[in-house]
Every structure is written in structure tokens, then in C-alpha cells.
Amino acid sequence: MTAEQRSRVLVTGGSGFIGRRLVRALLDAGAEVTVADLREPREPGVHAVVGDLRDESVAARAVSPGTDTIFHLAAVTSVLRSLEDPAGTYQTNVQATAMLLELARTREVGSFILASTNAVVGDVGKNVITEQAALQPLTPYGATKAAGEMLVSCYTAAYGIAGCALRFSNVYGPGMQQKDSFVPRLMRAARDGHGVQVYGDGTQVRDLIHVDDIVSGLLLAWRSHSTGSIILGAGESVTVNDIIAAARSVTGAPIPVENIAPKPGEMPAVIVDISKARALGYRPTHDLKSGIATVWPEFAPADGAPVPGTGAQAPDGRAAP
């Protein structure tokens, strides 16, 4: 048996958007997987712990003796929700993380991989974000993720756990039907013949990374026993207008745009340096258009029905001749 086939791993948030695809990849690698989530996992072949990880008894059941690695994805990930409920966000993103790390220490878990975010550095203008950027979060979401990184760092230094914080940029891909981020909003607009609202003139810059590339980065951190913080992104920033153009091209829908005033604190740019991840062998595979093409089929009208406001659609989502 390989080391991966002998591994016993815990994925918190394993029923979520990223977690489901990570769990599948871990099972394919031969690992024994436990999923801890508020929802029952869909993936067969996993051990399920259903409950709130803020509950000590749930966390204790999740981190069973013999666990080798914890992938900690469970979190409040909505900036808006964190602003509305900072105390609850702290309990989920910090308190539960601290509890899991303490269980990792006492039960001799070898490695702990935290899903973090570039929001820990706040607004750096149009400067390139690196792992060395100062932590200056602007929201409870960013602040609690920064706190989680500090906890991982201290458990690495003090107790020898191989702790790694992976800072994700904007993740998109299949499985976003229930999400309200910009890409699924574009997909719903294309399907329903609606438009989208865009803050400002759409020239603000973002880094979009496909979920399968994020999963490859998570597996790479696991296999390489990486420590410290590592940025995972596409390494190629695009404007909001570029994202809209790609969605129009893939869906064949016009997707009208209404430009509205930017919200206070709207970041002009997210430009990330992924050279540290590249040095480990990380190679994103999707560009914007190919990535959005993997999202559209889950939103497209069934049986090739026409998209409202367009010509007929071929079954694969291209405009029919």
C-alpha cells in the first residue's frame, strides 16, 4: 500500500462546494476519509460526522484517534454574513479551529491544512499580494481567517504539527447552484434572460481560480507536508468586464449590465503572486473561458431549450446555427 492509501484524513466542510470535490479526489487517491459537516455527505465510502464543529462532542468524534491529516474547510465564508454576525463568525472560524488544533495536538495528527483567503491582507490597492504581505483584514471574515492562520502557525512552531494555510482567491466551478457569488449570478442571468449589476465600471481586477485547481493545490500541500501560508490562485487577474464577456461567449446570452455605485471598501484589484505554490509543482489548468464552460451545463436550460432573449441553443450550450 502507498502512504496515501494508508492515510486517514478528516475533511471538515466536506459536503460543501470545494469539500465534495476534495473528498472525491482523496477517495480516488486511496485515503480513508471522514467528513464532518452540518449536512450528510453525498459521497459514498466516507465516514460521516454530522453536526456543528463548535460542539466539543462533535469535534471529538470527527478527530478520531489515528487521523493523519485534517483538511479544515468548514467556515463562515460570506463577507456579508460575517458583517451581520461577527460573534457567530468568530465562534465558527476561530473557536472551532482552535478546538480542532487542540484535538490534533492531543491525538497526534501529523498535519493540518487550513482553507484561508487573501482577504487576510485587506486592501493593498493594485499591489501584488504575496505571502509576506502584512495581515490587515477589513472584515470579520478576513480577521477570523487571519486568526486561524495564527493558530495554525503557533501549533506548528510549538507542537510540531505540519500546519499550512492555503489562501484561496475567488473560487468557481461546478457545484455552485446554491451560491450567490458573481459567476453563478451570471449563469442564472444567462439562463433566465436577466441582467446583472456591476459595481462601478467593471474595470476592477480579480483572480478567479477553478475549484479543480484548488483541489490540486490542496492535494499538493498534503503530499508535500507543506507549512506556512501559500497563495492558491490563477496567477492571472482579469477584470469584471472580462468575466462577463467570457460568460456571454460560453452561454450565448446577452447578459445586460447595470452599472451601480461601488460599495464602500470595494477593492480595486486582487492580483496575487503564486510563485511559492508553483515552486511546489502547482499548475492551474483552467483559463477563464474553459472554466466557465464547466459551470454552465448545471445552469443551462434542459434539453437544449432556448435561452430567453437569444436564438436557439444547441445542447452543449453554444448558439445553434
C-alpha positions in Angstrom: 0.0 0.0 0.0 1.1 3.5 -0.7 1.3 6.2 2.0 -1.8 7.8 0.6 -3.7 4.5 0.7 -2.8 4.2 4.4 -3.8 7.8 5.2 -6.8 8.5 7.4 -8.0 12.1 6.7 -10.7 14.3 8.1 -12.3 16.9 5.8 -14.4 19.5 7.6 -16.9 21.1 5.4 -16.7 18.0 3.2 -20.3 18.4 2.0 -19.6 21.9 0.6 -18.7 23.2 -2.8 -14.9 22.7 -2.5 -15.2 19.9 0.0 -17.2 17.5 -2.1 -14.6 17.6 -4.9 -11.7 17.3 -2.4 -13.3 14.2 -0.8 -13.7 12.6 -4.2 -10.1 13.2 -5.1 -8.9 11.8 -1.7 -11.0 8.7 -2.1 -9.6 8.3 -5.6 -6.1 8.5 -4.1 -7.0 5.6 -1.7 -7.3 7.6 1.5 -9.7 6.7 4.3 -11.9 9.8 4.6 -14.1 11.2 7.4 -16.4 14.1 6.5 -17.6 16.4 9.3 -20.3 18.8 8.2 -23.7 20.1 9.1 -25.1 18.1 6.1 -24.9 14.4 5.4 -22.2 13.8 2.7 -23.4 12.7 -0.7 -20.2 10.8 -1.5 -20.4 7.1 -0.7 -17.5 5.4 1.0 -16.9 8.0 3.7 -17.4 8.0 7.4 -19.8 10.8 8.3 -19.9 13.0 11.4 -22.9 15.3 11.1 -23.1 18.2 13.4 -21.7 21.6 14.4 -18.0 21.6 15.0 -18.4 24.3 17.6 -19.8 21.5 19.7 -16.9 19.8 21.6 -18.5 16.3 21.3 -18.9 16.7 17.5 -15.3 17.8 17.1 -14.1 15.0 19.3 -16.0 12.4 17.1 -14.6 14.0 14.0 -10.9 13.8 15.0 -10.8 10.1 15.8 -7.5 8.5 17.1 -5.3 7.6 14.1 -6.3 10.6 12.0 -3.2 11.6 9.9 -4.4 14.9 8.3 -7.1 17.4 8.9 -8.3 19.5 5.9 -10.2 22.3 7.6 -12.6 23.8 5.1 -15.7 24.4 7.3 -16.2 28.1 7.9 -18.4 31.1 7.5 -17.3 32.2 4.1 -19.7 35.0 3.4 -18.3 38.5 4.0 -21.8 39.9 4.3 -22.8 37.2 6.9 -19.6 38.0 8.8 -20.5 41.7 9.0 -24.0 40.8 10.2 -22.9 38.3 12.8 -19.2 38.9 13.8 -19.6 36.9 17.1 -21.0 33.9 15.3 -18.3 34.1 12.7 -15.7 34.2 15.4 -17.2 31.1 17.0 -17.2 29.1 13.7 -13.9 30.4 12.2 -11.7 30.8 15.3 -13.1 28.9 18.2 -13.8 25.7 16.2 -10.4 26.0 14.6 -8.7 26.2 18.0 -10.6 23.2 19.2 -9.6 21.1 16.2 -6.0 22.1 16.5 -6.0 21.1 20.2 -7.5 17.8 19.3 -4.9 17.4 16.6 -2.2 18.0 19.2 -3.6 15.6 21.8 -4.4 12.9 19.2 -1.1 13.2 17.4 -2.5 14.3 14.0 0.5 14.9 11.7 -0.7 17.7 9.5 -3.4 20.4 9.5 -4.4 22.2 6.3 -6.5 25.4 6.7 -8.6 26.9 3.9 -7.8 30.6 4.2 -8.2 33.6 2.0 -6.3 36.6 0.5 -8.8 38.7 2.5 -6.4 38.4 5.4 -4.3 41.2 3.9 -7.2 43.6 3.3 -7.0 46.3 0.6 -3.5 46.6 -0.9 -4.6 48.7 -3.8 -3.1 47.5 -7.1 -0.1 46.0 -5.4 0.7 42.3 -6.0 -0.3 40.2 -2.9 2.4 37.8 -1.7 2.6 35.6 1.4 4.8 38.3 3.0 2.1 41.0 2.9 1.0 42.3 6.3 -2.2 41.0 7.8 -4.7 43.9 7.8 -8.1 42.4 7.3 -11.1 44.7 6.7 -14.0 42.4 7.7 -14.8 39.9 10.4 -14.4 37.2 7.8 -10.9 38.3 6.9 -10.0 38.8 10.6 -11.2 35.4 11.7 -9.3 33.7 8.9 -6.1 35.7 9.9 -6.7 34.5 13.5 -7.0 30.9 12.2 -3.7 31.3 10.4 -2.0 32.5 13.6 -3.3 29.5 15.5 -2.1 27.1 12.8 1.3 28.8 12.9 1.7 28.5 16.7 0.7 24.9 16.7 3.3 24.2 14.0 6.0 26.0 16.0 5.2 24.8 19.4 3.9 21.3 18.8 5.4 20.1 15.5 2.1 19.8 13.6 2.8 20.4 9.9 0.4 23.3 9.6 -0.4 25.0 6.3 -2.8 27.9 5.5 -3.8 27.9 1.8 -5.0 31.4 0.8 -7.6 30.9 -1.9 -8.5 33.6 -4.4 -12.1 33.7 -5.9 -13.0 30.0 -6.4 -15.6 29.0 -9.0 -16.6 25.8 -10.8 -19.2 23.1 -11.0 -21.4 22.7 -7.9 -22.3 26.4 -7.4 -26.1 26.2 -8.0 -26.8 27.4 -4.4 -24.1 30.1 -4.3 -24.6 33.8 -4.9 -21.1 34.9 -6.0 -20.6 36.6 -9.3 -20.1 33.6 -11.6 -23.4 31.8 -10.6 -25.2 35.1 -10.8 -24.0 35.4 -14.4 -25.1 31.8 -15.1 -28.6 32.4 -13.7 -28.9 35.7 -15.6 -28.0 33.9 -18.9 -30.5 31.1 -18.2 -33.3 33.4 -17.2 -32.8 36.2 -19.6 -31.9 38.7 -16.9 -29.1 41.2 -16.5 -26.5 41.6 -13.7 -25.5 44.6 -11.5 -21.8 45.6 -11.6 -20.2 47.9 -9.1 -18.5 50.8 -10.9 -17.4 50.4 -14.5 -16.3 46.8 -14.3 -12.6 47.5 -14.6 -11.8 46.3 -11.1 -9.5 43.3 -11.2 -10.0 39.9 -9.7 -8.2 36.5 -9.7 -10.6 33.6 -10.4 -9.4 30.1 -9.8 -11.3 26.9 -10.8 -12.3 24.5 -8.0 -10.4 21.6 -9.6 -7.2 23.7 -9.5 -7.9 24.5 -5.8 -8.3 20.7 -5.1 -5.0 20.0 -6.9 -3.3 22.6 -4.6 -4.9 21.0 -1.5 -3.6 17.6 -2.5 -0.1 19.1 -3.3 0.1 20.7 0.2 -1.0 17.3 1.7 1.6 15.3 -0.2 4.4 17.7 0.3 3.8 18.2 4.0 3.9 22.0 3.4 3.9 24.5 6.2 3.3 28.2 6.4 1.0 30.2 4.2 0.6 29.6 0.4 -1.4 31.5 -2.1 -3.6 29.5 -4.5 -4.9 31.4 -7.4 -4.8 31.5 -11.2 -1.9 34.0 -11.1 -3.6 35.8 -13.9 -6.0 38.6 -12.9 -9.0 39.6 -15.1 -11.5 42.4 -15.0 -15.1 42.0 -14.1 -15.9 43.0 -17.7 -13.6 40.1 -18.9 -15.7 37.7 -16.7 -18.9 39.0 -18.2 -17.5 38.7 -21.8 -16.5 35.1 -21.1 -19.9 34.2 -19.7 -21.6 35.8 -22.8 -19.3 33.8 -25.1 -19.9 30.5 -23.3 -23.7 30.8 -22.8 -24.6 32.7 -26.0 -26.8 35.0 -23.9 -26.5 38.9 -24.0 -26.4 39.3 -20.2 -27.2 43.0 -19.9 -25.2 45.0 -17.3 -26.4 47.7 -14.9 -23.5 49.7 -13.5 -24.2 50.9 -10.0 -22.1 52.8 -7.4 -19.4 50.8 -5.8 -19.9 49.7 -2.2 -17.6 51.3 0.5 -14.4 49.3 0.7 -14.8 47.7 -2.8 -11.2 46.6 -3.7 -9.9 48.0 -7.0 -7.8 44.9 -7.6 -6.8 41.4 -6.4 -3.5 40.5 -8.0 -1.7 37.5 -6.5 1.7 36.0 -6.8 1.6 32.2 -6.9 5.3 31.6 -7.3 5.5 29.8 -3.9 2.8 27.4 -5.0 4.4 27.0 -8.4 7.7 26.1 -6.7 5.9 23.1 -5.2 4.6 22.0 -8.6 1.3 23.8 -8.6 0.0 24.4 -12.1 -3.5 25.9 -12.7 -5.1 24.2 -15.8 -8.2 26.3 -16.5 -8.4 29.7 -18.1 -11.5 31.8 -17.6 -13.5 30.7 -20.6 -12.7 27.0 -20.2 -13.5 27.2 -16.5 -16.9 28.9 -17.0 -17.7 26.3 -19.7 -17.6 23.7 -16.9 -20.1 25.7 -14.8 -22.8 26.5 -17.5 -24.1 22.9 -18.0 -25.5 22.9 -14.5 -27.5 26.1 -15.2 -28.3 25.7 -18.9 -31.9 25.1 -19.9 -32.7 21.4 -20.1 -32.9 19.6 -23.4 -31.3 22.5 -25.3 -34.3 24.8 -24.8 -33.7 28.4 -25.9 -32.2 30.8 -23.5 -34.6 33.8 -23.1 -33.6 36.7 -25.3 -31.3 34.7 -27.6 -31.5 32.4 -30.6 -31.9 28.7 -30.1 -29.3 26.8 -28.1 -27.5 23.7 -29.1 -27.5 21.0 -26.4 -23.9 21.9 -25.4 -24.8 25.5 -24.8 -23.4 27.0 -28.0 -25.6 29.2 -30.2 -27.2 26.9 -32.7 -26.7 27.8 -36.4 
